[in-house]
Amino acid sequence: MSNSIENLMDSTLSKLKEIVNADTIIGKPINAADGTVVIPVSKVSYGFASGGSDLCSDKTDKNLFGGGNGAGVNISPVAFLVISGANVKLLQIESFSSSLDRVISMAPDVIDKISKFLKKKKESQDSQISDSKRL
């Protein structure tokens, strides 16, 4: 019996592996005419069940096996990664479920703005130092 159940589960899992792979979660990049690249991101949920039993027959000496399995897969798009030049943005499809989600989604923009500010400040200081050396 255990061998038959293992065969059922192996068959189910191999079919799930065919459906759910890395290309399902992080989709193939889509190239726009202006050079922007859009990458779809999906959430995959799946479940499976398998079971069986040996059936004894009084009329024959054969042990019979009865069993079954089933699986379900749900693939939901959740976001798009948009790459335009040196900028990368995550565009969520669903609204934010918490403040933490909103903060996490804003982090790349905040980091970019801080980096630009620090770069401008350093350039300003460098130009002041070079101006003072000329005097």
C-alpha positions in Angstrom: 0.0 0.0 0.0 2.7 2.5 0.9 4.3 2.2 -2.5 1.0 3.0 -4.2 0.4 6.1 -2.1 4.0 7.2 -2.7 3.4 6.8 -6.5 0.2 8.9 -6.2 1.9 11.6 -4.2 4.9 11.7 -6.6 2.6 12.1 -9.5 0.7 14.9 -7.8 3.9 16.7 -6.8 5.5 16.4 -10.2 2.4 18.0 -11.8 2.5 20.8 -9.2 6.2 21.4 -10.0 5.3 21.8 -13.7 2.8 24.5 -12.8 4.6 26.3 -10.1 8.1 27.4 -11.1 10.2 30.5 -10.8 8.7 31.9 -14.0 5.2 31.7 -12.4 6.2 33.9 -9.4 8.6 36.3 -11.1 7.2 36.6 -14.6 9.1 37.1 -17.9 10.2 40.7 -18.4 8.1 42.9 -20.7 10.1 45.4 -22.7 8.4 48.7 -23.6 9.3 50.8 -26.6 10.9 53.5 -24.4 13.3 51.0 -22.8 11.2 50.5 -19.6 11.1 46.9 -18.4 8.0 45.6 -16.5 8.3 42.4 -14.5 5.1 40.9 -13.1 5.2 39.4 -9.6 2.6 36.8 -8.5 1.6 35.0 -5.3 1.2 31.3 -5.7 -0.9 29.2 -3.2 -1.3 25.5 -3.6 -2.5 22.4 -1.7 -2.8 18.8 -2.3 -4.2 15.7 -0.6 -3.6 12.0 -1.2 -4.9 8.8 0.4 -5.6 5.2 -0.2 -6.3 1.9 1.3 -5.7 -1.8 0.7 -8.9 -3.7 0.0 -9.0 -7.4 0.9 -11.2 -9.6 -1.2 -12.5 -12.9 0.1 -13.1 -14.3 -3.4 -9.5 -13.7 -4.6 -6.1 -13.9 -3.1 -5.2 -10.5 -4.6 -4.9 -7.4 -2.5 -6.5 -4.5 -4.2 -5.6 -0.9 -3.7 -8.0 2.0 -3.9 -6.8 5.5 -3.7 -7.0 9.0 -5.0 -5.3 12.4 -5.0 -6.1 15.9 -5.8 -4.4 19.3 -6.0 -5.4 22.9 -6.3 -3.3 25.9 -7.4 -4.2 29.6 -7.1 -2.0 32.2 -8.9 -2.7 35.9 -8.1 -0.8 38.8 -9.5 0.3 41.1 -6.7 2.7 43.6 -8.1 4.9 44.8 -11.0 8.5 45.8 -10.9 9.1 48.7 -13.2 12.7 49.4 -14.3 13.2 52.7 -16.1 16.8 53.7 -16.5 18.4 53.7 -13.1 15.0 53.8 -11.3 13.2 50.7 -10.0 9.7 50.9 -8.6 7.4 48.3 -7.1 3.8 48.9 -8.1 1.4 46.9 -6.0 -1.9 45.8 -7.4 -3.7 45.4 -4.1 -3.9 48.3 -1.7 -1.7 48.4 1.3 -2.9 46.2 4.2 -0.9 48.0 6.9 1.3 51.0 7.6 4.3 48.8 7.5 3.5 47.7 3.9 3.3 51.4 3.0 6.7 52.2 4.7 8.4 49.3 3.0 7.1 50.3 -0.4 8.3 53.9 0.1 11.8 52.9 1.2 13.5 52.8 -2.2 12.2 56.4 -3.0 13.3 57.7 0.3 16.8 56.2 -0.1 17.1 57.7 -3.6 16.1 61.1 -2.3 18.5 60.9 0.6 21.3 59.8 -1.7 20.6 62.6 -4.1 20.5 65.1 -1.3 23.8 63.9 0.2 25.4 64.0 -3.3 24.3 67.5 -3.9 25.5 68.6 -0.4 28.9 67.0 -1.1 29.2 68.7 -4.5 28.3 72.0 -2.9 30.9 71.6 -0.2 33.5 70.6 -2.8 32.7 73.6 -5.0 33.0 75.9 -1.9 36.4 74.4 -1.0 37.6 74.8 -4.6 36.3 78.4 -4.7 38.1 79.2 -1.4 41.3 77.8 -2.7 41.1 80.1 -5.8 40.8 83.2 -3.5 
